[in-house]
Amino acid sequence: TPENNSNQNVIKIHSSSLPLCCMGDKVSSHPKVYLPIEKSLDKTIQCPYCSTVYVLVKTKINAHNG
């Protein structure tokens, strides 16, 4: 599990965003890399280039939405 500190970007993603890829941000761009978050036991993964941490969250289906 990647350590979480205040200097680290943490991005929550939903299964609809898979496959997950990271290209860095405007400051620290890097080659496009696909990250197999769905295979991670704790559903988190860290980009080896920019250290951004991604967390896969379950999408809640709300029966009360229109």
Predicted model as a PDB file, atoms N, CA, C, CB and O in Angstrom, pLDDT in the B-factor column:
MODEL        1                                                                  
ATOM      1  N   THR A   1       0.854  -1.194   0.000  1.00 44.00           N  
ATOM      2  CA  THR A   1       0.000   0.000   0.000  1.00 44.00           C  
ATOM      3  C   THR A   1       0.883   1.236   0.000  1.00 44.00           C  
ATOM      4  CB  THR A   1      -0.962   0.010   1.229  1.00 44.00           C  
ATOM      5  O   THR A   1       1.763   1.353   0.853  1.00 44.00           O  
ATOM      6  N   PRO A   2       0.680   2.147  -0.914  1.00 47.00           N  
ATOM      7  CA  PRO A   2       1.486   3.368  -0.939  1.00 47.00           C  
ATOM      8  C   PRO A   2       1.211   4.219   0.295  1.00 47.00           C  
ATOM      9  CB  PRO A   2       1.202   4.177  -2.215  1.00 47.00           C  
ATOM     10  O   PRO A   2       0.075   4.317   0.758  1.00 47.00           O  
ATOM     11  N   GLU A   3       2.264   4.829   0.814  1.00 48.00           N  
ATOM     12  CA  GLU A   3       2.089   5.715   1.953  1.00 48.00           C  
ATOM     13  C   GLU A   3       1.441   6.998   1.487  1.00 48.00           C  
ATOM     14  CB  GLU A   3       3.432   6.003   2.648  1.00 48.00           C  
ATOM     15  O   GLU A   3       1.700   7.469   0.379  1.00 48.00           O  
ATOM     16  N   ASN A   4       0.604   7.559   2.325  1.00 45.00           N  
ATOM     17  CA  ASN A   4      -0.093   8.784   1.966  1.00 45.00           C  
ATOM     18  C   ASN A   4       0.511   9.941   2.732  1.00 45.00           C  
ATOM     19  CB  ASN A   4      -1.604   8.670   2.250  1.00 45.00           C  
ATOM     20  O   ASN A   4       0.465   9.955   3.962  1.00 45.00           O  
ATOM     21  N   ASN A   5       1.078  10.915   2.030  1.00 46.00           N  
ATOM     22  CA  ASN A   5       1.568  12.112   2.691  1.00 46.00           C  
ATOM     23  C   ASN A   5       0.987  13.333   1.996  1.00 46.00           C  
ATOM     24  CB  ASN A   5       3.115  12.158   2.688  1.00 46.00           C  
ATOM     25  O   ASN A   5       0.389  13.222   0.926  1.00 46.00           O  
ATOM     26  N   SER A   6       1.162  14.484   2.600  1.00 49.00           N  
ATOM     27  CA  SER A   6       0.497  15.691   2.108  1.00 49.00           C  
ATOM     28  C   SER A   6       1.018  16.160   0.750  1.00 49.00           C  
ATOM     29  CB  SER A   6       0.658  16.799   3.112  1.00 49.00           C  
ATOM     30  O   SER A   6       0.359  16.957   0.083  1.00 49.00           O  
ATOM     31  N   ASN A   7       2.184  15.682   0.333  1.00 55.00           N  
ATOM     32  CA  ASN A   7       2.750  16.105  -0.950  1.00 55.00           C  
ATOM     33  C   ASN A   7       2.337  15.193  -2.102  1.00 55.00           C  
ATOM     34  CB  ASN A   7       4.261  16.148  -0.856  1.00 55.00           C  
ATOM     35  O   ASN A   7       2.783  15.382  -3.234  1.00 55.00           O  
ATOM     36  N   GLN A   8       1.507  14.231  -1.826  1.00 71.00           N  
ATOM     37  CA  GLN A   8       1.175  13.221  -2.812  1.00 71.00           C  
ATOM     38  C   GLN A   8      -0.237  13.438  -3.344  1.00 71.00           C  
ATOM     39  CB  GLN A   8       1.312  11.821  -2.213  1.00 71.00           C  
ATOM     40  O   GLN A   8      -1.156  13.739  -2.582  1.00 71.00           O  
ATOM     41  N   ASN A   9      -0.402  13.284  -4.645  1.00 86.00           N  
ATOM     42  CA  ASN A   9      -1.730  13.357  -5.247  1.00 86.00           C  
ATOM     43  C   ASN A   9      -2.440  12.031  -5.044  1.00 86.00           C  
ATOM     44  CB  ASN A   9      -1.645  13.710  -6.755  1.00 86.00           C  
ATOM     45  O   ASN A   9      -1.873  10.972  -5.316  1.00 86.00           O  
ATOM     46  N   VAL A  10      -3.683  12.082  -4.567  1.00 94.00           N  
ATOM     47  CA  VAL A  10      -4.510  10.890  -4.437  1.00 94.00           C  
ATOM     48  C   VAL A  10      -5.757  11.128  -5.266  1.00 94.00           C  
ATOM     49  CB  VAL A  10      -4.864  10.578  -2.935  1.00 94.00           C  
ATOM     50  O   VAL A  10      -6.476  12.104  -5.055  1.00 94.00           O  
ATOM     51  N   ILE A  11      -6.011  10.233  -6.210  1.00 95.00           N  
ATOM     52  CA  ILE A  11      -7.132  10.383  -7.120  1.00 95.00           C  
ATOM     53  C   ILE A  11      -8.042   9.172  -6.990  1.00 95.00           C  
ATOM     54  CB  ILE A  11      -6.646  10.556  -8.578  1.00 95.00           C  
ATOM     55  O   ILE A  11      -7.597   8.033  -7.129  1.00 95.00           O  
ATOM     56  N   LYS A  12      -9.318   9.424  -6.723  1.00 96.00           N  
ATOM     57  CA  LYS A  12     -10.306   8.349  -6.655  1.00 96.00           C  
ATOM     58  C   LYS A  12     -10.871   8.129  -8.048  1.00 96.00           C  
ATOM     59  CB  LYS A  12     -11.444   8.683  -5.637  1.00 96.00           C  
ATOM     60  O   LYS A  12     -11.236   9.078  -8.742  1.00 96.00           O  
ATOM     61  N   ILE A  13     -10.938   6.857  -8.451  1.00 95.00           N  
ATOM     62  CA  ILE A  13     -11.498   6.526  -9.758  1.00 95.00           C  
ATOM     63  C   ILE A  13     -12.577   5.469  -9.600  1.00 95.00           C  
ATOM     64  CB  ILE A  13     -10.398   6.037 -10.723  1.00 95.00           C  
ATOM     65  O   ILE A  13     -12.598   4.726  -8.619  1.00 95.00           O  
ATOM     66  N   HIS A  14     -13.462   5.412 -10.565  1.00 95.00           N  
ATOM     67  CA  HIS A  14     -14.533   4.429 -10.576  1.00 95.00           C  
ATOM     68  C   HIS A  14     -14.232   3.383 -11.643  1.00 95.00           C  
ATOM     69  CB  HIS A  14     -15.908   5.104 -10.832  1.00 95.00           C  
ATOM     70  O   HIS A  14     -13.428   3.620 -12.544  1.00 95.00           O  
ATOM     71  N   SER A  15     -14.872   2.244 -11.538  1.00 92.00           N  
ATOM     72  CA  SER A  15     -14.626   1.155 -12.493  1.00 92.00           C  
ATOM     73  C   SER A  15     -14.942   1.574 -13.924  1.00 92.00           C  
ATOM     74  CB  SER A  15     -15.456  -0.071 -12.122  1.00 92.00           C  
ATOM     75  O   SER A  15     -14.408   0.997 -14.872  1.00 92.00           O  
ATOM     76  N   SER A  16     -15.806   2.574 -14.086  1.00 92.00           N  
ATOM     77  CA  SER A  16     -16.122   3.060 -15.432  1.00 92.00           C  
ATOM     78  C   SER A  16     -14.928   3.771 -16.070  1.00 92.00           C  
ATOM     79  CB  SER A  16     -17.323   4.007 -15.381  1.00 92.00           C  
ATOM     80  O   SER A  16     -14.926   4.019 -17.276  1.00 92.00           O  
ATOM     81  N   SER A  17     -13.912   4.099 -15.264  1.00 91.00           N  
ATOM     82  CA  SER A  17     -12.715   4.780 -15.774  1.00 91.00           C  
ATOM     83  C   SER A  17     -11.617   3.812 -16.172  1.00 91.00           C  
ATOM     84  CB  SER A  17     -12.182   5.738 -14.737  1.00 91.00           C  
ATOM     85  O   SER A  17     -10.537   4.235 -16.583  1.00 91.00           O  
ATOM     86  N   LEU A  18     -11.881   2.517 -16.055  1.00 95.00           N  
ATOM     87  CA  LEU A  18     -10.864   1.524 -16.404  1.00 95.00           C  
ATOM     88  C   LEU A  18     -10.840   1.279 -17.900  1.00 95.00           C  
ATOM     89  CB  LEU A  18     -11.116   0.212 -15.661  1.00 95.00           C  
ATOM     90  O   LEU A  18     -11.887   1.410 -18.533  1.00 95.00           O  
ATOM     91  N   PRO A  19      -9.726   0.935 -18.499  1.00 96.00           N  
ATOM     92  CA  PRO A  19      -8.433   0.754 -17.856  1.00 96.00           C  
ATOM     93  C   PRO A  19      -7.823   2.094 -17.435  1.00 96.00           C  
ATOM     94  CB  PRO A  19      -7.482   0.014 -18.793  1.00 96.00           C  
ATOM     95  O   PRO A  19      -7.994   3.119 -18.095  1.00 96.00           O  
ATOM     96  N   LEU A  20      -7.116   2.044 -16.325  1.00 97.00           N  
ATOM     97  CA  LEU A  20      -6.500   3.239 -15.758  1.00 97.00           C  
ATOM     98  C   LEU A  20      -5.165   3.513 -16.426  1.00 97.00           C  
ATOM     99  CB  LEU A  20      -6.316   3.089 -14.244  1.00 97.00           C  
ATOM    100  O   LEU A  20      -4.324   2.621 -16.546  1.00 97.00           O  
ATOM    101  N   CYS A  21      -4.976   4.748 -16.860  1.00 96.00           N  
ATOM    102  CA  CYS A  21      -3.672   5.136 -17.374  1.00 96.00           C  
ATOM    103  C   CYS A  21      -3.294   6.478 -16.767  1.00 96.00           C  
ATOM    104  CB  CYS A  21      -3.675   5.206 -18.929  1.00 96.00           C  
ATOM    105  O   CYS A  21      -4.160   7.287 -16.435  1.00 96.00           O  
ATOM    106  N   CYS A  22      -1.998   6.706 -16.625  1.00 95.00           N  
ATOM    107  CA  CYS A  22      -1.484   7.950 -16.066  1.00 95.00           C  
ATOM    108  C   CYS A  22      -0.490   8.535 -17.054  1.00 95.00           C  
ATOM    109  CB  CYS A  22      -0.821   7.720 -14.669  1.00 95.00           C  
ATOM    110  O   CYS A  22       0.342   7.823 -17.616  1.00 95.00           O  
ATOM    111  N   MET A  23      -0.590   9.834 -17.257  1.00 91.00           N  
ATOM    112  CA  MET A  23       0.352  10.543 -18.132  1.00 91.00           C  
ATOM    113  C   MET A  23       1.018  11.688 -17.378  1.00 91.00           C  
ATOM    114  CB  MET A  23      -0.368  11.080 -19.391  1.00 91.00           C  
ATOM    115  O   MET A  23       1.654  12.551 -17.983  1.00 91.00           O  
ATOM    116  N   GLY A  24       0.870  11.694 -16.051  1.00 83.00           N  
ATOM    117  CA  GLY A  24       1.418  12.779 -15.254  1.00 83.00           C  
ATOM    118  C   GLY A  24       0.524  13.996 -15.334  1.00 83.00           C  
ATOM    119  O   GLY A  24      -0.580  13.942 -15.876  1.00 83.00           O  
ATOM    120  N   ASP A  25       1.014  15.093 -14.788  1.00 76.00           N  
ATOM    121  CA  ASP A  25       0.254  16.334 -14.866  1.00 76.00           C  
ATOM    122  C   ASP A  25       1.014  17.334 -15.723  1.00 76.00           C  
ATOM    123  CB  ASP A  25      -0.013  16.912 -13.455  1.00 76.00           C  
ATOM    124  O   ASP A  25       2.017  16.980 -16.343  1.00 76.00           O  
ATOM    125  N   LYS A  26       0.556  18.558 -15.766  1.00 74.00           N  
ATOM    126  CA  LYS A  26       1.196  19.559 -16.629  1.00 74.00           C  
ATOM    127  C   LYS A  26       2.616  19.878 -16.199  1.00 74.00           C  
ATOM    128  CB  LYS A  26       0.380  20.829 -16.643  1.00 74.00           C  
ATOM    129  O   LYS A  26       3.438  20.304 -17.011  1.00 74.00           O  
ATOM    130  N   VAL A  27       2.905  19.672 -14.913  1.00 76.00           N  
ATOM    131  CA  VAL A  27       4.241  19.961 -14.395  1.00 76.00           C  
ATOM    132  C   VAL A  27       5.192  18.795 -14.625  1.00 76.00           C  
ATOM    133  CB  VAL A  27       4.171  20.290 -12.908  1.00 76.00           C  
ATOM    134  O   VAL A  27       6.339  18.989 -15.028  1.00 76.00           O  
ATOM    135  N   SER A  28       4.715  17.595 -14.369  1.00 73.00           N  
ATOM    136  CA  SER A  28       5.592  16.419 -14.461  1.00 73.00           C  
ATOM    137  C   SER A  28       5.028  15.401 -15.439  1.00 73.00           C  
ATOM    138  CB  SER A  28       5.779  15.771 -13.078  1.00 73.00           C  
ATOM    139  O   SER A  28       4.576  14.331 -15.032  1.00 73.00           O  
ATOM    140  N   SER A  29       5.050  15.724 -16.712  1.00 82.00           N  
ATOM    141  CA  SER A  29       4.540  14.785 -17.702  1.00 82.00           C  
ATOM    142  C   SER A  29       5.518  13.623 -17.868  1.00 82.00           C  
ATOM    143  CB  SER A  29       4.301  15.494 -19.056  1.00 82.00           C  
ATOM    144  O   SER A  29       6.723  13.768 -17.662  1.00 82.00           O  
ATOM    145  N   HIS A  30       4.983  12.496 -18.235  1.00 91.00           N  
ATOM    146  CA  HIS A  30       5.793  11.301 -18.455  1.00 91.00           C  
ATOM    147  C   HIS A  30       5.079  10.439 -19.487  1.00 91.00           C  
ATOM    148  CB  HIS A  30       6.030  10.509 -17.119  1.00 91.00           C  
ATOM    149  O   HIS A  30       3.947  10.746 -19.862  1.00 91.00           O  
ATOM    150  N   PRO A  31       5.710   9.371 -19.954  1.00 93.00           N  
ATOM    151  CA  PRO A  31       5.040   8.508 -20.931  1.00 93.00           C  
ATOM    152  C   PRO A  31       3.743   7.934 -20.360  1.00 93.00           C  
ATOM    153  CB  PRO A  31       5.974   7.366 -21.367  1.00 93.00           C  
ATOM    154  O   PRO A  31       3.631   7.708 -19.155  1.00 93.00           O  
ATOM    155  N   LYS A  32       2.780   7.704 -21.226  1.00 93.00           N  
ATOM    156  CA  LYS A  32       1.509   7.101 -20.811  1.00 93.00           C  
ATOM    157  C   LYS A  32       1.771   5.688 -20.305  1.00 93.00           C  
ATOM    158  CB  LYS A  32       0.481   7.085 -21.986  1.00 93.00           C  
ATOM    159  O   LYS A  32       2.389   4.877 -20.995  1.00 93.00           O  
ATOM    160  N   VAL A  33       1.303   5.401 -19.108  1.00 96.00           N  
ATOM    161  CA  VAL A  33       1.502   4.090 -18.518  1.00 96.00           C  
ATOM    162  C   VAL A  33       0.151   3.582 -18.007  1.00 96.00           C  
ATOM    163  CB  VAL A  33       2.561   4.143 -17.368  1.00 96.00           C  
ATOM    164  O   VAL A  33      -0.592   4.313 -17.353  1.00 96.00           O  
ATOM    165  N   TYR A  34      -0.150   2.325 -18.315  1.00 97.00           N  
ATOM    166  CA  TYR A  34      -1.378   1.705 -17.833  1.00 97.00           C  
ATOM    167  C   TYR A  34      -1.096   1.056 -16.487  1.00 97.00           C  
ATOM    168  CB  TYR A  34      -1.922   0.660 -18.854  1.00 97.00           C  
ATOM    169  O   TYR A  34      -0.087   0.372 -16.313  1.00 97.00           O  
ATOM    170  N   LEU A  35      -1.999   1.278 -15.534  1.00 97.00           N  
ATOM    171  CA  LEU A  35      -1.815   0.796 -14.175  1.00 97.00           C  
ATOM    172  C   LEU A  35      -2.912  -0.226 -13.849  1.00 97.00           C  
ATOM    173  CB  LEU A  35      -1.835   1.978 -13.160  1.00 97.00           C  
ATOM    174  O   LEU A  35      -4.094   0.118 -13.877  1.00 97.00           O  
ATOM    175  N   PRO A  36      -2.543  -1.469 -13.543  1.00 97.00           N  
ATOM    176  CA  PRO A  36      -3.531  -2.542 -13.320  1.00 97.00           C  
ATOM    177  C   PRO A  36      -4.144  -2.494 -11.919  1.00 97.00           C  
ATOM    178  CB  PRO A  36      -2.877  -3.905 -13.539  1.00 97.00           C  
ATOM    179  O   PRO A  36      -3.967  -3.421 -11.129  1.00 97.00           O  
ATOM    180  N   ILE A  37      -4.857  -1.424 -11.617  1.00 97.00           N  
ATOM    181  CA  ILE A  37      -5.429  -1.242 -10.282  1.00 97.00           C  
ATOM    182  C   ILE A  37      -6.432  -2.330  -9.929  1.00 97.00           C  
ATOM    183  CB  ILE A  37      -6.095   0.110 -10.185  1.00 97.00           C  
ATOM    184  O   ILE A  37      -6.565  -2.693  -8.760  1.00 97.00           O  
ATOM    185  N   GLU A  38      -7.133  -2.849 -10.917  1.00 94.00           N  
ATOM    186  CA  GLU A  38      -8.148  -3.864 -10.631  1.00 94.00           C  
ATOM    187  C   GLU A  38      -7.540  -5.165 -10.111  1.00 94.00           C  
ATOM    188  CB  GLU A  38      -8.963  -4.146 -11.879  1.00 94.00           C  
ATOM    189  O   GLU A  38      -8.247  -5.981  -9.519  1.00 94.00           O  
ATOM    190  N   LYS A  39      -6.238  -5.371 -10.324  1.00 94.00           N  
ATOM    191  CA  LYS A  39      -5.558  -6.574  -9.833  1.00 94.00           C  
ATOM    192  C   LYS A  39      -4.966  -6.378  -8.434  1.00 94.00           C  
ATOM    193  CB  LYS A  39      -4.455  -6.979 -10.804  1.00 94.00           C  
ATOM    194  O   LYS A  39      -4.515  -7.337  -7.808  1.00 94.00           O  
ATOM    195  N   SER A  40      -4.970  -5.148  -7.954  1.00 95.00           N  
ATOM    196  CA  SER A  40      -4.414  -4.840  -6.640  1.00 95.00           C  
ATOM    197  C   SER A  40      -5.367  -5.321  -5.551  1.00 95.00           C  
ATOM    198  CB  SER A  40      -4.146  -3.323  -6.499  1.00 95.00           C  
ATOM    199  O   SER A  40      -6.575  -5.100  -5.638  1.00 95.00           O  
ATOM    200  N   LEU A  41      -4.833  -5.969  -4.538  1.00 95.00           N  
ATOM    201  CA  LEU A  41      -5.675  -6.501  -3.464  1.00 95.00           C  
ATOM    202  C   LEU A  41      -6.397  -5.404  -2.691  1.00 95.00           C  
ATOM    203  CB  LEU A  41      -4.837  -7.323  -2.510  1.00 95.00           C  
ATOM    204  O   LEU A  41      -7.558  -5.574  -2.320  1.00 95.00           O  
ATOM    205  N   ASP A  42      -5.725  -4.281  -2.443  1.00 96.00           N  
ATOM    206  CA  ASP A  42      -6.357  -3.198  -1.686  1.00 96.00           C  
ATOM    207  C   ASP A  42      -6.939  -2.114  -2.592  1.00 96.00           C  
ATOM    208  CB  ASP A  42      -5.353  -2.579  -0.734  1.00 96.00           C  
ATOM    209  O   ASP A  42      -7.357  -1.057  -2.119  1.00 96.00           O  
ATOM    210  N   LYS A  43      -6.961  -2.385  -3.901  1.00 96.00           N  
ATOM    211  CA  LYS A  43      -7.561  -1.477  -4.893  1.00 96.00           C  
ATOM    212  C   LYS A  43      -6.915  -0.095  -4.890  1.00 96.00           C  
ATOM    213  CB  LYS A  43      -9.051  -1.337  -4.634  1.00 96.00           C  
ATOM    214  O   LYS A  43      -7.581   0.911  -5.135  1.00 96.00           O  
ATOM    215  N   THR A  44      -5.622  -0.055  -4.614  1.00 97.00           N  
ATOM    216  CA  THR A  44      -4.848   1.177  -4.760  1.00 97.00           C  
ATOM    217  C   THR A  44      -3.614   0.852  -5.579  1.00 97.00           C  
ATOM    218  CB  THR A  44      -4.460   1.788  -3.367  1.00 97.00           C  
ATOM    219  O   THR A  44      -3.132  -0.281  -5.584  1.00 97.00           O  
ATOM    220  N   ILE A  45      -3.108   1.869  -6.276  1.00 97.00           N  
ATOM    221  CA  ILE A  45      -1.885   1.694  -7.058  1.00 97.00           C  
ATOM    222  C   ILE A  45      -1.196   3.038  -7.165  1.00 97.00           C  
ATOM    223  CB  ILE A  45      -2.186   1.105  -8.473  1.00 97.00           C  
ATOM    224  O   ILE A  45      -1.847   4.083  -7.170  1.00 97.00           O  
ATOM    225  N   GLN A  46       0.122   3.006  -7.251  1.00 97.00           N  
ATOM    226  CA  GLN A  46       0.906   4.229  -7.347  1.00 97.00           C  
ATOM    227  C   GLN A  46       1.646   4.250  -8.673  1.00 97.00           C  
ATOM    228  CB  GLN A  46       1.894   4.349  -6.168  1.00 97.00           C  
ATOM    229  O   GLN A  46       2.262   3.262  -9.072  1.00 97.00           O  
ATOM    230  N   CYS A  47       1.578   5.390  -9.349  1.00 95.00           N  
ATOM    231  CA  CYS A  47       2.296   5.539 -10.610  1.00 95.00           C  
ATOM    232  C   CYS A  47       3.800   5.527 -10.334  1.00 95.00           C  
ATOM    233  CB  CYS A  47       1.876   6.849 -11.340  1.00 95.00           C  
ATOM    234  O   CYS A  47       4.281   6.271  -9.479  1.00 95.00           O  
ATOM    235  N   PRO A  48       4.536   4.692 -11.051  1.00 94.00           N  
ATOM    236  CA  PRO A  48       5.985   4.623 -10.823  1.00 94.00           C  
ATOM    237  C   PRO A  48       6.737   5.859 -11.301  1.00 94.00           C  
ATOM    238  CB  PRO A  48       6.548   3.412 -11.509  1.00 94.00           C  
ATOM    239  O   PRO A  48       7.884   6.072 -10.908  1.00 94.00           O  
ATOM    240  N   TYR A  49       6.114   6.672 -12.136  1.00 93.00           N  
ATOM    241  CA  TYR A  49       6.773   7.869 -12.648  1.00 93.00           C  
ATOM    242  C   TYR A  49       6.540   9.098 -11.776  1.00 93.00           C  
ATOM    243  CB  TYR A  49       6.298   8.149 -14.044  1.00 93.00           C  
ATOM    244  O   TYR A  49       7.490   9.777 -11.388  1.00 93.00           O  
ATOM    245  N   CYS A  50       5.276   9.384 -11.468  1.00 91.00           N  
ATOM    246  CA  CYS A  50       4.956  10.650 -10.790  1.00 91.00           C  
ATOM    247  C   CYS A  50       4.467  10.465  -9.359  1.00 91.00           C  
ATOM    248  CB  CYS A  50       3.911  11.396 -11.573  1.00 91.00           C  
ATOM    249  O   CYS A  50       4.188  11.448  -8.673  1.00 91.00           O  
ATOM    250  N   SER A  51       4.360   9.222  -8.901  1.00 92.00           N  
ATOM    251  CA  SER A  51       3.953   8.882  -7.541  1.00 92.00           C  
ATOM    252  C   SER A  51       2.506   9.226  -7.206  1.00 92.00           C  
ATOM    253  CB  SER A  51       4.843   9.569  -6.581  1.00 92.00           C  
ATOM    254  O   SER A  51       2.126   9.209  -6.035  1.00 92.00           O  
ATOM    255  N   THR A  52       1.696   9.536  -8.212  1.00 93.00           N  
ATOM    256  CA  THR A  52       0.280   9.747  -7.969  1.00 93.00           C  
ATOM    257  C   THR A  52      -0.335   8.432  -7.512  1.00 93.00           C  
ATOM    258  CB  THR A  52      -0.435  10.288  -9.238  1.00 93.00           C  
ATOM    259  O   THR A  52      -0.057   7.378  -8.084  1.00 93.00           O  
ATOM    260  N   VAL A  53      -1.163   8.496  -6.488  1.00 96.00           N  
ATOM    261  CA  VAL A  53      -1.828   7.314  -5.958  1.00 96.00           C  
ATOM    262  C   VAL A  53      -3.267   7.305  -6.456  1.00 96.00           C  
ATOM    263  CB  VAL A  53      -1.774   7.285  -4.400  1.00 96.00           C  
ATOM    264  O   VAL A  53      -3.975   8.307  -6.358  1.00 96.00           O  
ATOM    265  N   TYR A  54      -3.687   6.178  -6.986  1.00 97.00           N  
ATOM    266  CA  TYR A  54      -5.058   6.006  -7.459  1.00 97.00           C  
ATOM    267  C   TYR A  54      -5.765   5.020  -6.539  1.00 97.00           C  
ATOM    268  CB  TYR A  54      -5.090   5.510  -8.943  1.00 97.00           C  
ATOM    269  O   TYR A  54      -5.193   4.007  -6.136  1.00 97.00           O  
ATOM    270  N   VAL A  55      -7.020   5.331  -6.211  1.00 97.00           N  
ATOM    271  CA  VAL A  55      -7.842   4.474  -5.359  1.00 97.00           C  
ATOM    272  C   VAL A  55      -9.101   4.125  -6.138  1.00 97.00           C  
ATOM    273  CB  VAL A  55      -8.189   5.174  -3.993  1.00 97.00           C  
ATOM    274  O   VAL A  55      -9.826   5.010  -6.592  1.00 97.00           O  
ATOM    275  N   LEU A  56      -9.356   2.836  -6.289  1.00 97.00           N  
ATOM    276  CA  LEU A  56     -10.551   2.382  -6.986  1.00 97.00           C  
ATOM    277  C   LEU A  56     -11.704   2.334  -5.992  1.00 97.00           C  
ATOM    278  CB  LEU A  56     -10.325   0.991  -7.648  1.00 97.00           C  
ATOM    279  O   LEU A  56     -11.647   1.608  -4.999  1.00 97.00           O  
ATOM    280  N   VAL A  57     -12.744   3.105  -6.262  1.00 94.00           N  
ATOM    281  CA  VAL A  57     -13.899   3.153  -5.365  1.00 94.00           C  
ATOM    282  C   VAL A  57     -15.091   2.493  -6.044  1.00 94.00           C  
ATOM    283  CB  VAL A  57     -14.237   4.618  -4.966  1.00 94.00           C  
ATOM    284  O   VAL A  57     -15.245   2.544  -7.264  1.00 94.00           O  
ATOM    285  N   LYS A  58     -15.918   1.881  -5.230  1.00 83.00           N  
ATOM    286  CA  LYS A  58     -17.118   1.245  -5.764  1.00 83.00           C  
ATOM    287  C   LYS A  58     -18.135   2.319  -6.106  1.00 83.00           C  
ATOM    288  CB  LYS A  58     -17.711   0.228  -4.754  1.00 83.00           C  
ATOM    289  O   LYS A  58     -18.310   3.287  -5.366  1.00 83.00           O  
ATOM    290  N   THR A  59     -18.798   2.136  -7.229  1.00 69.00           N  
ATOM    291  CA  THR A  59     -19.852   3.053  -7.638  1.00 69.00           C  
ATOM    292  C   THR A  59     -21.149   2.615  -6.965  1.00 69.00           C  
ATOM    293  CB  THR A  59     -20.004   3.089  -9.197  1.00 69.00           C  
ATOM    294  O   THR A  59     -21.601   1.482  -7.127  1.00 69.00           O  
ATOM    295  N   LYS A  60     -21.725   3.523  -6.221  1.00 66.00           N  
ATOM    296  CA  LYS A  60     -22.985   3.217  -5.550  1.00 66.00           C  
ATOM    297  C   LYS A  60     -24.123   3.485  -6.501  1.00 66.00           C  
ATOM    298  CB  LYS A  60     -23.150   4.041  -4.256  1.00 66.00           C  
ATOM    299  O   LYS A  60     -24.187   4.543  -7.125  1.00 66.00           O  
ATOM    300  N   ILE A  61     -25.024   2.525  -6.612  1.00 62.00           N  
ATOM    301  CA  ILE A  61     -26.204   2.692  -7.440  1.00 62.00           C  
ATOM    302  C   ILE A  61     -27.326   3.186  -6.545  1.00 62.00           C  
ATOM    303  CB  ILE A  61     -26.593   1.363  -8.165  1.00 62.00           C  
ATOM    304  O   ILE A  61     -27.714   2.520  -5.585  1.00 62.00           O  
ATOM    305  N   ASN A  62     -27.833   4.341  -6.866  1.00 61.00           N  
ATOM    306  CA  ASN A  62     -28.885   4.950  -6.062  1.00 61.00           C  
ATOM    307  C   ASN A  62     -30.210   4.782  -6.778  1.00 61.00           C  
ATOM    308  CB  ASN A  62     -28.592   6.448  -5.790  1.00 61.00           C  
ATOM    309  O   ASN A  62     -30.419   5.356  -7.847  1.00 61.00           O  
ATOM    310  N   ALA A  63     -31.102   3.999  -6.197  1.00 59.00           N  
ATOM    311  CA  ALA A  63     -32.395   3.729  -6.825  1.00 59.00           C  
ATOM    312  C   ALA A  63     -33.322   4.942  -6.792  1.00 59.00           C  
ATOM    313  CB  ALA A  63     -33.066   2.556  -6.139  1.00 59.00           C  
ATOM    314  O   ALA A  63     -34.359   4.952  -7.456  1.00 59.00           O  
ATOM    315  N   HIS A  64     -32.954   5.954  -6.028  1.00 59.00           N  
ATOM    316  CA  HIS A  64     -33.801   7.143  -5.904  1.00 59.00           C  
ATOM    317  C   HIS A  64     -33.465   8.222  -6.923  1.00 59.00           C  
ATOM    318  CB  HIS A  64     -33.679   7.712  -4.516  1.00 59.00           C  
ATOM    319  O   HIS A  64     -34.096   9.279  -6.925  1.00 59.00           O  
ATOM    320  N   ASN A  65     -32.486   7.981  -7.790  1.00 53.00           N  
ATOM    321  CA  ASN A  65     -32.144   8.968  -8.825  1.00 53.00           C  
ATOM    322  C   ASN A  65     -33.063   8.779 -10.017  1.00 53.00           C  
ATOM    323  CB  ASN A  65     -30.654   8.840  -9.259  1.00 53.00           C  
ATOM    324  O   ASN A  65     -32.926   7.816 -10.772  1.00 53.00           O  
ATOM    325  N   GLY A  66     -34.005   9.707 -10.185  1.00 49.00           N  
ATOM    326  CA  GLY A  66     -34.905   9.797 -11.303  1.00 49.00           C  
ATOM    327  C   GLY A  66     -35.146   8.577 -12.029  1.00 49.00           C  
ATOM    328  O   GLY A  66     -35.905   8.575 -12.998  1.00 49.00           O  
TER     329      GLY A  66                                                      
ENDMDL                                                                          
END                                                                             
